[in-house]
Amino acid sequence: MTHHDLEPLFVSHAPGYWPQEAIADWNDAKWQLRNRVDSLTELESHLNLTQEERAGVLLAGNKLAMSITPHFFNLIDRDNPDCPIRRQVIPRIEEGWNAPEELSDPCGEDSHMPVPGLVHRYPDRVLFLVTDRCASYCRYCTRSRVVSGVGEQQLETQWEPAFKYLQEHTEIRDVLLSGGDPLLFSDDRLDKLLTRLRSIPHLQFLRIGSRIPIFLPQRITPALCEMLKKHHPLFISVHTNHPRELTSEVRDALGRLADAGIPLGNQSVLLRGVNDSVEVQKALVHKLLMCRVRPYYLYQCDLINGSSHLRTPVADGVAIIEGLRGHTTGYAVPQFVIDGPGGGGKIPINPNYLIDHSPGRVSLRNYEGETFEYPDPSQISQSSLAQLHELALNRCP
Ligand SMILES: *Cc1c(COP(=O)(O)O)cnc(C)c1O
């Protein structure tokens, strides 16, 4: 990692090797998708791979496909085998080893699907998996069992039964579209899907989870934004892990979404060697705010098969939150969560600021470690409240 990575600068790309200036179609999303790096030969024509990566790429073909957009590929530091961008998208041999605690469906999604493709875990909202394709594939993908089309399992989404379920379950007020990446759909297809959902009166709120603004900012066209804004209230959660991902193209794409009135949140996954320090996280969240994106969740990496080399101790995540809270803008601090293995949902993990809680008194510490006492009103009895009331009334002129 170079010092440059942590500056709040929006550069177009790391001093690169893919000659993007020489490519007329560079800014065309279709060109980017057609020219994704998805074979060993192609990868080796650009980069000197390590042994671990070479073996990892060969292995990826029957697990989770490798695919990297030229835009994202250009952010890789060619000379640094530990480049944080590289670790996210280039497979490594360690992926082939499944630790005993790892799972193919770490969040227990398959067992919470009343209809294939629809995960209904929380009382009032659902996760709707609408596609199994992404612009590029993250090596730690929690849904690698069904994503990219090369694994053992296929994503099955039953559209009409899903719409019927949503229609019948009037307690559902929030639908989160994910996959795969829903923004890979054409404008027309996505418009039809959103229109269909909007025709269900009790659905108050729609959101899309997408890494397209990061992997393929060229897809965020004015026409897409015009279409999306017809479906408000619509939020988008993007996925950024390292400040270098926030290039000037990405900033502009996020700006177009924000200008269309779409509130933007970010979800990061805490990854070893990518973003597991206060320094990197702070640079990331500061740049996100400059892009009008509110850090939403910081995820402990799920127990997905083949992820031990990317997972970090839970204490590291707590230390990162502790290093942000109070030290920087409150809007910049995400909620650290662990998605409960087997299907517990997102469980918030926080540094402990409540040192002691005894009747009538709490002991607190602030971000600098100073302690404070706060008399706890919850312990005030009804009778003493009545006395206070009496006293106050007697004093009235
Ligand atoms: C993450 C998730 C949601 C959304 O959770 P929020 O905390 O509301 O963002 C909904 N359903 C499932 C199954 C999820 O994994």
The ligand as a Gaussian input file, in Angstrom:
#p B3LYP/6-31G(d) Opt

LIG

0 1
 C      -29.446000      -7.849000       5.218000
 C      -30.763000      -8.442000       5.033000
 C      -31.927000      -7.652000       5.058000
 C      -31.865000      -6.160000       5.278000
 O      -31.441000      -5.872000       6.576000
 P      -31.388000      -4.364000       7.104000
 O      -30.748000      -4.464000       8.461000
 O      -32.809000      -3.883000       7.171000
 O      -30.579000      -3.583000       6.135000
 C      -33.132000      -8.271000       4.888000
 N      -33.227000      -9.612000       4.720000
 C      -32.145000     -10.399000       4.728000
 C      -32.320000     -11.854000       4.570000
 C      -30.880000      -9.847000       4.882000
 O      -29.797000     -10.635000       4.865000

